[in-house]
Amino acid sequence: MLVSKDVTLTYINEKGMMLSMSFFSPFFITECRETLQNNIASEKLAGCDGEMYTAMSVDARHIEITGFFNAVRDRRAMEGELKRVFNTGCGGTLEYYHRVDRKRYTIGCVLEKAPEVVFSNARVEFVINLKCLDPYWYGAEVTHTVSPYALTFTNAGDSTAGFTATLTGSASEPFISNGAGATIAYIGSIGGQTLKITSMPDKALVEAGGTNVIKNLSDSSRRGFFLLDIGTNTIRYGATSGAGSLTVRLTYRPRYLGTF
């Protein structure tokens, strides 16, 4: 990751303690290195050259932050602050902020080991090693109000993304679908309630008035949960009756594996 005078990295641990690092902070950052390994599964077939591809997934992301204490006094106290915030006993969130475009990106992480603090090159230097089990950086939440019956928009990330859709109004058998025809259909009626559909890589849930109603989906819908594609997406909604009364909002956070 490129760091510059415009970049601030802030770490917030699960206890709510935070520490910011930048060119203008007492904790001066010199480099932020990221390692992201692609895990490719394949099979070797007898009598065939090479291997046959079977699957691919991304491993955890590793981040190494290096810098130095940009101060001549209280450096022992700074070491204590660094190690209290970057605590091996709890996880946290690393935030990247660029002051020119004013955008923020976050990633969840845990400490691989306690920060290293050494006197080197006539200054006190530090090294922080983080492991991000979810390898994606997340952008700010984006909310779209779906125009009558359909909305086409661009997923700002470089990866697929989960979403939450809310359908509010009075309708019978409301549904949403994507451009590929995958459909999440609710078998029943909502009368002035909000039907909330959560479709995430690790979670699929449908709630009506705060109650789990996934059992009220059609059989095909239980297999029809979808993610937002990279690039252009079209989301449609409807109902067997009352579709015109529905207000539909879709919320998601862009996910990034590469540069944002």
PLY file of the C-alpha trace (Angstrom):
ply
format ascii 1.0
element vertex 260
property float x
property float y
property float z
element edge 259
property int vertex1
property int vertex2
end_header
0.00 0.00 0.00
1.28 3.43 -0.92
1.55 5.82 2.03
2.07 9.55 1.58
1.56 12.86 3.37
-2.13 12.59 2.50
-2.65 9.22 4.20
-3.56 8.51 7.82
-3.79 5.00 9.25
-5.86 4.65 12.41
-6.21 1.50 14.47
-9.20 1.10 16.80
-9.15 -1.96 19.04
-12.19 -3.78 20.44
-11.83 -1.87 23.71
-12.34 1.44 21.88
-8.71 2.61 22.18
-7.25 4.15 19.04
-3.96 5.36 17.63
-3.32 7.32 14.43
-0.18 7.14 12.30
0.80 9.57 9.55
3.61 11.83 8.32
2.37 14.46 10.80
1.82 12.18 13.79
4.25 11.36 16.61
3.89 7.85 15.18
5.44 8.44 11.75
4.73 5.70 9.19
7.41 4.86 6.64
5.83 1.85 4.95
2.72 -0.35 4.91
3.24 -3.70 3.19
0.38 -6.05 2.35
0.67 -9.74 1.47
-2.29 -11.51 -0.12
-1.90 -15.09 -1.31
-4.19 -16.78 -3.83
-4.92 -20.39 -2.93
-5.35 -22.41 -6.14
-6.64 -26.00 -5.96
-5.93 -28.33 -8.85
-5.71 -32.00 -9.79
-3.03 -33.91 -11.61
-4.57 -36.19 -14.20
-2.70 -39.28 -15.32
-1.19 -38.89 -18.75
-1.99 -35.16 -19.01
0.45 -32.29 -19.02
0.11 -29.73 -16.25
-2.79 -29.74 -13.81
-6.56 -29.24 -13.99
-7.99 -26.24 -12.17
-10.70 -27.10 -9.60
-11.14 -24.09 -7.32
-9.59 -20.86 -6.09
-9.84 -18.82 -2.89
-7.99 -15.99 -1.20
-6.08 -16.57 2.03
-5.97 -14.15 4.95
-4.31 -10.78 4.32
-1.12 -9.89 6.19
-0.22 -6.24 6.83
3.12 -4.97 8.14
3.35 -1.34 9.24
6.75 0.18 9.92
7.60 3.61 11.28
9.34 5.55 14.02
8.59 7.78 16.98
8.70 11.33 15.63
9.62 12.78 19.03
12.70 13.30 21.20
10.89 13.09 24.55
8.40 10.69 26.19
9.36 7.87 23.86
8.93 5.30 26.61
5.35 6.51 27.13
4.81 6.28 23.36
5.96 2.66 23.40
3.44 1.95 26.15
0.65 3.62 24.20
1.54 1.71 21.03
1.44 -1.64 22.82
-1.76 -0.82 24.75
-3.66 0.02 21.57
-2.10 -2.72 19.43
-3.03 -5.28 22.07
-2.53 -8.98 21.36
-5.47 -9.73 23.67
-8.13 -8.31 21.36
-8.86 -7.65 17.73
-9.50 -4.35 16.05
-10.10 -2.37 12.87
-7.52 -0.62 10.71
-8.79 2.47 8.91
-7.16 4.03 5.83
-8.04 7.69 5.22
-6.91 9.82 2.27
-7.41 13.51 2.96
-7.58 14.52 -0.73
-10.52 12.34 -1.80
-11.80 12.16 1.82
-12.56 8.48 1.53
-12.19 5.91 4.28
-11.62 2.17 4.03
-11.53 -0.32 6.88
-10.40 -3.89 7.47
-10.77 -6.11 10.53
-7.56 -7.57 11.94
-5.76 -9.19 14.87
-2.17 -8.82 16.05
0.14 -11.62 14.94
2.53 -10.63 17.73
3.21 -7.69 20.02
4.63 -4.62 18.23
8.41 -4.57 17.99
10.07 -1.39 19.24
13.84 -1.00 18.74
16.43 1.77 18.74
17.89 1.82 15.22
19.24 4.41 12.78
19.50 6.95 15.63
15.76 6.77 16.28
13.13 4.53 17.89
11.53 2.39 15.19
8.47 0.14 15.38
7.04 -2.77 13.40
3.39 -3.88 13.61
2.22 -7.18 12.09
-1.51 -7.68 11.49
-3.47 -10.63 10.16
-6.82 -9.98 8.48
-8.92 -13.16 8.47
-11.45 -11.43 6.23
-9.05 -10.29 3.48
-11.27 -7.51 2.12
-10.98 -3.78 2.66
-14.45 -2.22 2.94
-15.52 1.17 1.62
-18.19 3.44 3.07
-21.75 2.16 3.11
-23.73 2.92 -0.06
-27.54 3.17 -0.08
-29.74 3.18 -3.19
-33.48 3.73 -3.37
-34.73 1.41 -6.07
-36.69 3.27 -8.73
-40.13 1.86 -9.52
-39.48 -1.82 -10.12
-35.82 -1.65 -11.23
-32.46 -0.03 -10.54
-29.18 -0.29 -12.44
-26.02 0.81 -10.67
-22.30 0.11 -10.47
-20.72 -1.80 -7.61
-17.84 0.50 -6.70
-15.62 -2.32 -5.39
-13.37 -4.74 -7.24
-15.11 -7.81 -5.75
-18.61 -9.17 -5.29
-20.44 -7.69 -2.29
-23.21 -8.67 0.07
-26.18 -6.38 0.61
-29.27 -5.66 2.68
-32.57 -4.83 0.98
-35.62 -3.45 2.79
-39.10 -3.58 1.26
-41.62 -1.39 3.13
-45.33 -1.21 2.37
-48.31 -3.54 1.92
-47.94 -6.27 -0.70
-48.50 -9.96 -1.34
-45.60 -12.25 -2.19
-42.99 -9.52 -2.69
-39.66 -10.43 -4.27
-36.36 -9.04 -5.47
-34.19 -10.41 -8.28
-30.98 -9.63 -10.11
-30.16 -9.35 -13.78
-29.21 -13.03 -13.98
-32.68 -14.07 -12.79
-31.80 -15.18 -9.26
-34.89 -14.40 -7.15
-35.61 -14.11 -3.44
-39.41 -14.44 -3.09
-41.42 -14.19 0.14
-44.51 -16.40 0.27
-46.99 -14.36 2.27
-48.09 -10.78 2.78
-46.59 -7.76 4.48
-49.07 -5.20 5.75
-47.31 -1.95 6.51
-44.28 -3.92 7.66
-40.67 -3.90 6.54
-39.30 -7.04 4.93
-35.54 -7.08 5.43
-33.43 -9.33 3.21
-29.81 -9.87 4.19
-27.67 -11.58 1.56
-24.02 -11.78 2.60
-21.18 -14.16 1.71
-21.45 -15.68 5.19
-25.10 -15.03 6.07
-28.54 -15.30 4.47
-31.52 -14.00 6.46
-35.03 -12.68 5.87
-36.93 -10.80 8.59
-40.45 -9.35 8.73
-41.10 -6.96 11.58
-37.88 -8.18 13.21
-38.91 -11.87 13.11
-36.95 -14.47 11.17
-39.23 -15.62 8.34
-36.78 -17.45 6.11
-39.10 -20.49 6.33
-41.63 -18.42 4.33
-39.40 -18.28 1.26
-40.11 -20.43 -1.75
-37.88 -23.50 -2.07
-36.02 -22.00 -5.02
-35.51 -18.73 -3.15
-33.68 -20.48 -0.34
-31.10 -21.33 -2.98
-31.50 -18.01 -4.75
-29.59 -15.66 -2.44
-27.13 -13.72 -4.56
-24.32 -11.20 -4.20
-23.77 -7.97 -6.10
-21.54 -8.57 -9.11
-18.40 -6.65 -9.94
-19.37 -3.72 -12.16
-22.95 -3.17 -13.35
-25.89 -4.62 -11.42
-29.62 -4.53 -12.06
-31.97 -5.13 -9.13
-35.70 -5.59 -9.70
-38.60 -5.96 -7.32
-42.26 -6.83 -7.57
-45.19 -8.64 -5.95
-48.30 -10.54 -6.99
-50.25 -7.51 -5.73
-49.41 -4.19 -4.10
-46.00 -3.72 -5.73
-46.78 -0.05 -6.32
-46.97 0.60 -2.58
-43.47 -0.70 -1.88
-40.47 1.45 -1.07
-37.29 -0.51 -1.64
-33.82 0.44 -0.43
-30.61 -1.47 -1.00
-27.51 -0.99 1.15
-24.04 -2.44 0.67
-20.36 -1.83 1.42
-17.95 -2.13 -1.51
-15.23 -4.75 -0.99
-11.67 -4.44 -2.28
-8.93 -7.00 -2.69
-6.66 -4.70 -4.68
-6.12 -0.95 -4.79
-9.05 1.30 -3.88
0 1
1 2
2 3
3 4
4 5
5 6
6 7
7 8
8 9
9 10
10 11
11 12
12 13
13 14
14 15
15 16
16 17
17 18
18 19
19 20
20 21
21 22
22 23
23 24
24 25
25 26
26 27
27 28
28 29
29 30
30 31
31 32
32 33
33 34
34 35
35 36
36 37
37 38
38 39
39 40
40 41
41 42
42 43
43 44
44 45
45 46
46 47
47 48
48 49
49 50
50 51
51 52
52 53
53 54
54 55
55 56
56 57
57 58
58 59
59 60
60 61
61 62
62 63
63 64
64 65
65 66
66 67
67 68
68 69
69 70
70 71
71 72
72 73
73 74
74 75
75 76
76 77
77 78
78 79
79 80
80 81
81 82
82 83
83 84
84 85
85 86
86 87
87 88
88 89
89 90
90 91
91 92
92 93
93 94
94 95
95 96
96 97
97 98
98 99
99 100
100 101
101 102
102 103
103 104
104 105
105 106
106 107
107 108
108 109
109 110
110 111
111 112
112 113
113 114
114 115
115 116
116 117
117 118
118 119
119 120
120 121
121 122
122 123
123 124
124 125
125 126
126 127
127 128
128 129
129 130
130 131
131 132
132 133
133 134
134 135
135 136
136 137
137 138
138 139
139 140
140 141
141 142
142 143
143 144
144 145
145 146
146 147
147 148
148 149
149 150
150 151
151 152
152 153
153 154
154 155
155 156
156 157
157 158
158 159
159 160
160 161
161 162
162 163
163 164
164 165
165 166
166 167
167 168
168 169
169 170
170 171
171 172
172 173
173 174
174 175
175 176
176 177
177 178
178 179
179 180
180 181
181 182
182 183
183 184
184 185
185 186
186 187
187 188
188 189
189 190
190 191
191 192
192 193
193 194
194 195
195 196
196 197
197 198
198 199
199 200
200 201
201 202
202 203
203 204
204 205
205 206
206 207
207 208
208 209
209 210
210 211
211 212
212 213
213 214
214 215
215 216
216 217
217 218
218 219
219 220
220 221
221 222
222 223
223 224
224 225
225 226
226 227
227 228
228 229
229 230
230 231
231 232
232 233
233 234
234 235
235 236
236 237
237 238
238 239
239 240
240 241
241 242
242 243
243 244
244 245
245 246
246 247
247 248
248 249
249 250
250 251
251 252
252 253
253 254
254 255
255 256
256 257
257 258
258 259
